[in-house]
């Protein structure tokens, strides 16, 4: 399959953010949160990373489709 530069960029961006999500989830599951605030921070980081990934990839795709 032939990928354009923008498609390759999106694939790599998703990989990087998915790696960050995996690390954050592993830390949440295997690590002991020192308190509830630490737990909330880790859950918030996971949620934010997923939202950033989806939002920016959708925005870039929308702009590219308008061209």
N, CA, C and O atoms as CSV, one atom per row, in Angstrom:
chain,resi,resn,atom,element,x,y,z
A,1,UNK,N,N,0.850,-1.178,0.000
A,1,UNK,CA,C,0.000,0.000,0.000
A,1,UNK,C,C,0.895,1.241,0.000
A,1,UNK,O,O,1.869,1.309,0.750
A,2,UNK,N,N,0.568,2.195,-0.823
A,2,UNK,CA,C,1.334,3.428,-0.920
A,2,UNK,C,C,0.688,4.472,-0.008
A,2,UNK,O,O,-0.521,4.700,-0.062
A,3,UNK,N,N,1.509,5.097,0.825
A,3,UNK,CA,C,1.031,6.130,1.735
A,3,UNK,C,C,1.604,7.477,1.319
A,3,UNK,O,O,2.761,7.584,0.913
A,4,UNK,N,N,0.775,8.490,1.431
A,4,UNK,CA,C,1.270,9.843,1.215
A,4,UNK,C,C,2.039,10.267,2.460
A,4,UNK,O,O,1.984,9.599,3.492
A,5,UNK,N,N,2.746,11.370,2.355
A,5,UNK,CA,C,3.491,11.896,3.509
A,5,UNK,C,C,2.537,12.185,4.661
A,5,UNK,O,O,2.847,11.868,5.809
A,6,UNK,N,N,1.385,12.780,4.374
A,6,UNK,CA,C,0.446,13.118,5.442
A,6,UNK,C,C,-0.109,11.865,6.111
A,6,UNK,O,O,-0.309,11.848,7.326
A,7,UNK,N,N,-0.357,10.825,5.336
A,7,UNK,CA,C,-0.851,9.576,5.907
A,7,UNK,C,C,0.233,8.938,6.776
A,7,UNK,O,O,-0.054,8.439,7.864
A,8,UNK,N,N,1.459,8.956,6.302
A,8,UNK,CA,C,2.560,8.405,7.085
A,8,UNK,C,C,2.748,9.184,8.384
A,8,UNK,O,O,3.004,8.604,9.439
A,9,UNK,N,N,2.615,10.517,8.290
A,9,UNK,CA,C,2.743,11.356,9.480
A,9,UNK,C,C,1.671,10.988,10.502
A,9,UNK,O,O,1.964,10.833,11.687
A,10,UNK,N,N,0.438,10.850,10.042
A,10,UNK,CA,C,-0.654,10.506,10.947
A,10,UNK,C,C,-0.417,9.150,11.595
A,10,UNK,O,O,-0.644,8.993,12.795
A,11,UNK,N,N,0.030,8.182,10.834
A,11,UNK,CA,C,0.294,6.853,11.365
A,11,UNK,C,C,1.359,6.919,12.461
A,11,UNK,O,O,1.207,6.326,13.529
A,12,UNK,N,N,2.431,7.648,12.179
A,12,UNK,CA,C,3.513,7.755,13.158
A,12,UNK,C,C,3.079,8.543,14.386
A,12,UNK,O,O,3.447,8.198,15.509
A,13,UNK,N,N,2.299,9.600,14.179
A,13,UNK,CA,C,1.789,10.384,15.304
A,13,UNK,C,C,0.917,9.517,16.197
A,13,UNK,O,O,1.045,9.552,17.420
A,14,UNK,N,N,0.041,8.749,15.595
A,14,UNK,CA,C,-0.816,7.850,16.380
A,14,UNK,C,C,0.014,6.821,17.153
A,14,UNK,O,O,-0.315,6.488,18.291
A,15,UNK,N,N,1.076,6.325,16.544
A,15,UNK,CA,C,1.939,5.358,17.232
A,15,UNK,C,C,2.583,5.981,18.463
A,15,UNK,O,O,2.601,5.382,19.538
A,16,UNK,N,N,3.116,7.202,18.293
A,16,UNK,CA,C,3.783,7.876,19.407
A,16,UNK,C,C,2.801,8.128,20.546
A,16,UNK,O,O,3.115,7.864,21.707
A,17,UNK,N,N,1.628,8.632,20.223
A,17,UNK,CA,C,0.651,8.918,21.276
A,17,UNK,C,C,0.135,7.625,21.889
A,17,UNK,O,O,-0.081,7.569,23.100
A,18,UNK,N,N,-0.068,6.584,21.087
A,18,UNK,CA,C,-0.480,5.296,21.642
A,18,UNK,C,C,0.568,4.733,22.596
A,18,UNK,O,O,0.220,4.116,23.603
A,19,UNK,N,N,1.849,4.940,22.288
A,19,UNK,CA,C,2.914,4.515,23.201
A,19,UNK,C,C,2.817,5.274,24.521
A,19,UNK,O,O,2.971,4.691,25.594
A,20,UNK,N,N,2.559,6.580,24.436
A,20,UNK,CA,C,2.407,7.383,25.649
A,20,UNK,C,C,1.199,6.911,26.459
A,20,UNK,O,O,1.255,6.841,27.687
A,21,UNK,N,N,0.113,6.591,25.765
A,21,UNK,CA,C,-1.072,6.073,26.449
A,21,UNK,C,C,-0.766,4.750,27.139
A,21,UNK,O,O,-1.161,4.539,28.285
A,22,UNK,N,N,-0.077,3.876,26.457
A,22,UNK,CA,C,0.273,2.585,27.044
A,22,UNK,C,C,1.119,2.757,28.297
A,22,UNK,O,O,0.890,2.091,29.307
A,23,UNK,N,N,2.100,3.655,28.227
A,23,UNK,CA,C,2.947,3.918,29.390
A,23,UNK,C,C,2.129,4.476,30.551
A,23,UNK,O,O,2.316,4.074,31.699
A,24,UNK,N,N,1.234,5.393,30.251
A,24,UNK,CA,C,0.409,5.986,31.302
A,24,UNK,C,C,-0.521,4.949,31.919
A,24,UNK,O,O,-0.699,4.919,33.136
A,25,UNK,N,N,-1.117,4.096,31.080
A,25,UNK,CA,C,-2.015,3.065,31.601
A,25,UNK,C,C,-1.243,2.034,32.419
A,25,UNK,O,O,-1.718,1.587,33.463
A,26,UNK,N,N,-0.053,1.656,31.950
A,26,UNK,CA,C,0.754,0.701,32.697
A,26,UNK,C,C,1.139,1.274,34.053
A,26,UNK,O,O,1.109,0.573,35.064
A,27,UNK,N,N,1.498,2.541,34.065
A,27,UNK,CA,C,1.844,3.209,35.314
A,27,UNK,C,C,0.656,3.221,36.266
A,27,UNK,O,O,0.814,3.053,37.475
A,28,UNK,N,N,-0.513,3.419,35.717
A,28,UNK,CA,C,-1.726,3.455,36.533
A,28,UNK,C,C,-2.045,2.080,37.104
A,28,UNK,O,O,-2.436,1.958,38.265
A,29,UNK,N,N,-1.877,1.049,36.286
A,29,UNK,CA,C,-2.239,-0.305,36.698
A,29,UNK,C,C,-1.196,-0.903,37.639
A,29,UNK,O,O,-1.549,-1.499,38.657
A,30,UNK,N,N,0.084,-0.748,37.304
A,30,UNK,CA,C,1.128,-1.410,38.080
A,30,UNK,C,C,1.662,-0.551,39.220
A,30,UNK,O,O,2.139,-1.076,40.226
A,31,UNK,N,N,1.583,0.752,39.066
A,31,UNK,CA,C,2.100,1.639,40.099
A,31,UNK,C,C,1.075,1.852,41.190
A,31,UNK,O,O,-0.128,1.679,40.994
A,32,UNK,N,N,1.577,2.224,42.318
A,32,UNK,CA,C,0.693,2.534,43.437
A,32,UNK,C,C,0.561,4.051,43.504
A,32,UNK,O,O,1.537,4.769,43.720
A,33,UNK,N,N,-0.647,4.509,43.317
A,33,UNK,CA,C,-0.878,5.955,43.402
A,33,UNK,C,C,-0.675,6.379,44.853
A,33,UNK,O,O,-1.165,5.734,45.780
A,34,UNK,N,N,0.047,7.463,45.026
A,34,UNK,CA,C,0.331,7.913,46.386
A,34,UNK,C,C,-0.921,8.459,47.069
A,34,UNK,O,O,-1.055,8.387,48.291
A,35,UNK,N,N,-1.823,8.999,46.277
A,35,UNK,CA,C,-3.090,9.483,46.814
A,35,UNK,C,C,-4.096,9.614,45.676
A,35,UNK,O,O,-3.775,9.344,44.519
A,36,UNK,N,N,-5.282,10.018,46.005
A,36,UNK,CA,C,-6.340,10.116,45.003
A,36,UNK,C,C,-6.023,11.170,43.947
A,36,UNK,O,O,-6.376,11.003,42.780
A,37,UNK,N,N,-5.361,12.253,44.348
A,37,UNK,CA,C,-4.994,13.308,43.390
A,37,UNK,C,C,-4.026,12.759,42.338
A,37,UNK,O,O,-4.137,13.104,41.161
A,38,UNK,N,N,-3.083,11.911,42.747
A,38,UNK,CA,C,-2.145,11.293,41.810
A,38,UNK,C,C,-2.897,10.378,40.847
A,38,UNK,O,O,-2.624,10.374,39.647
A,39,UNK,N,N,-3.833,9.614,41.368
A,39,UNK,CA,C,-4.654,8.736,40.540
A,39,UNK,C,C,-5.439,9.550,39.511
A,39,UNK,O,O,-5.455,9.213,38.327
A,40,UNK,N,N,-6.091,10.623,39.967
A,40,UNK,CA,C,-6.861,11.479,39.056
A,40,UNK,C,C,-5.970,12.097,37.987
A,40,UNK,O,O,-6.381,12.218,36.833
A,41,UNK,N,N,-4.752,12.489,38.359
A,41,UNK,CA,C,-3.815,13.062,37.399
A,41,UNK,C,C,-3.482,12.053,36.312
A,41,UNK,O,O,-3.470,12.398,35.130
A,42,UNK,N,N,-3.213,10.822,36.693
A,42,UNK,CA,C,-2.855,9.787,35.721
A,42,UNK,C,C,-4.026,9.463,34.796
A,42,UNK,O,O,-3.837,9.299,33.591
A,43,UNK,N,N,-5.217,9.372,35.347
A,43,UNK,CA,C,-6.403,9.118,34.522
A,43,UNK,C,C,-6.649,10.299,33.582
A,43,UNK,O,O,-6.993,10.103,32.417
A,44,UNK,N,N,-6.476,11.506,34.079
A,44,UNK,CA,C,-6.643,12.707,33.260
A,44,UNK,C,C,-5.638,12.764,32.123
A,44,UNK,O,O,-5.970,13.201,31.022
A,45,UNK,N,N,-4.415,12.326,32.379
A,45,UNK,CA,C,-3.385,12.308,31.335
A,45,UNK,C,C,-3.767,11.346,30.223
A,45,UNK,O,O,-3.598,11.661,29.044
A,46,UNK,N,N,-4.273,10.192,30.582
A,46,UNK,CA,C,-4.700,9.209,29.586
A,46,UNK,C,C,-5.833,9.784,28.739
A,46,UNK,O,O,-5.806,9.690,27.512
A,47,UNK,N,N,-6.801,10.364,29.379
A,47,UNK,CA,C,-7.945,10.950,28.673
A,47,UNK,C,C,-7.497,12.083,27.753
A,47,UNK,O,O,-7.934,12.163,26.605
A,48,UNK,N,N,-6.639,12.946,28.247
A,48,UNK,CA,C,-6.165,14.085,27.452
A,48,UNK,C,C,-5.366,13.633,26.239
A,48,UNK,O,O,-5.532,14.185,25.151
A,49,UNK,N,N,-4.510,12.649,26.408
A,49,UNK,CA,C,-3.727,12.152,25.274
A,49,UNK,C,C,-4.634,11.600,24.178
A,49,UNK,O,O,-4.408,11.858,22.996
A,50,UNK,N,N,-5.633,10.860,24.555
A,50,UNK,CA,C,-6.566,10.287,23.564
A,50,UNK,C,C,-7.334,11.399,22.859
A,50,UNK,O,O,-7.515,11.351,21.642
A,51,UNK,N,N,-7.786,12.397,23.608
A,51,UNK,CA,C,-8.532,13.506,23.010
A,51,UNK,C,C,-7.664,14.311,22.053
A,51,UNK,O,O,-8.122,14.712,20.983
A,52,UNK,N,N,-6.412,14.549,22.435
A,52,UNK,CA,C,-5.487,15.293,21.580
A,52,UNK,C,C,-5.248,14.535,20.286
A,52,UNK,O,O,-5.284,15.116,19.202
A,53,UNK,N,N,-5.008,13.258,20.400
A,53,UNK,CA,C,-4.779,12.435,19.216
A,53,UNK,C,C,-5.961,12.516,18.263
A,53,UNK,O,O,-5.790,12.818,17.082
A,54,UNK,N,N,-7.139,12.253,18.763
A,54,UNK,CA,C,-8.325,12.253,17.914
A,54,UNK,C,C,-8.604,13.630,17.319
A,54,UNK,O,O,-8.897,13.743,16.128
A,55,UNK,N,N,-8.515,14.666,18.132
A,55,UNK,CA,C,-8.833,16.012,17.668
A,55,UNK,C,C,-7.897,16.458,16.554
A,55,UNK,O,O,-8.353,16.881,15.492
A,56,UNK,N,N,-6.600,16.366,16.788
A,56,UNK,CA,C,-5.660,16.874,15.800
A,56,UNK,C,C,-5.640,16.045,14.529
A,56,UNK,O,O,-5.506,16.599,13.438
A,57,UNK,N,N,-5.767,14.753,14.644
A,57,UNK,CA,C,-5.818,13.934,13.426
A,57,UNK,C,C,-7.078,14.252,12.622
A,57,UNK,O,O,-7.026,14.319,11.394
A,58,UNK,N,N,-8.193,14.444,13.293
A,58,UNK,CA,C,-9.426,14.808,12.591
A,58,UNK,C,C,-9.304,16.179,11.935
A,58,UNK,O,O,-9.742,16.363,10.800
A,59,UNK,N,N,-8.712,17.142,12.638
A,59,UNK,CA,C,-8.546,18.488,12.095
A,59,UNK,C,C,-7.652,18.483,10.861
A,59,UNK,O,O,-7.970,19.109,9.849
A,60,UNK,N,N,-6.544,17.780,10.954
A,60,UNK,CA,C,-5.622,17.721,9.819
A,60,UNK,C,C,-6.291,17.044,8.633
A,60,UNK,O,O,-6.188,17.526,7.505
A,61,UNK,N,N,-6.973,15.938,8.873
A,61,UNK,CA,C,-7.672,15.249,7.777
A,61,UNK,C,C,-8.733,16.141,7.142
A,61,UNK,O,O,-8.880,16.142,5.920
A,62,UNK,N,N,-9.462,16.887,7.935
A,62,UNK,CA,C,-10.490,17.788,7.409
A,62,UNK,C,C,-9.861,18.867,6.521
A,62,UNK,O,O,-10.390,19.185,5.455
A,63,UNK,N,N,-8.750,19.418,6.956
A,63,UNK,CA,C,-8.080,20.446,6.158
A,63,UNK,C,C,-7.527,19.860,4.873
A,63,UNK,O,O,-7.624,20.487,3.818
A,64,UNK,N,N,-6.960,18.693,4.942
A,64,UNK,CA,C,-6.417,18.056,3.737
A,64,UNK,C,C,-7.524,17.693,2.748
A,64,UNK,O,O,-7.321,17.777,1.537
A,65,UNK,N,N,-8.672,17.298,3.244
A,65,UNK,CA,C,-9.794,16.941,2.370
A,65,UNK,C,C,-10.385,18.160,1.669
A,65,UNK,O,O,-10.990,18.026,0.605
A,66,UNK,N,N,-10.221,19.338,2.246
A,66,UNK,CA,C,-10.737,20.561,1.628
A,66,UNK,C,C,-9.853,21.014,0.469
A,66,UNK,O,O,-10.293,21.778,-0.390
A,67,UNK,N,N,-8.621,20.549,0.446
A,67,UNK,CA,C,-7.683,20.996,-0.605
A,67,UNK,C,C,-8.012,20.394,-1.929
A,67,UNK,O,O,-7.328,20.661,-2.917
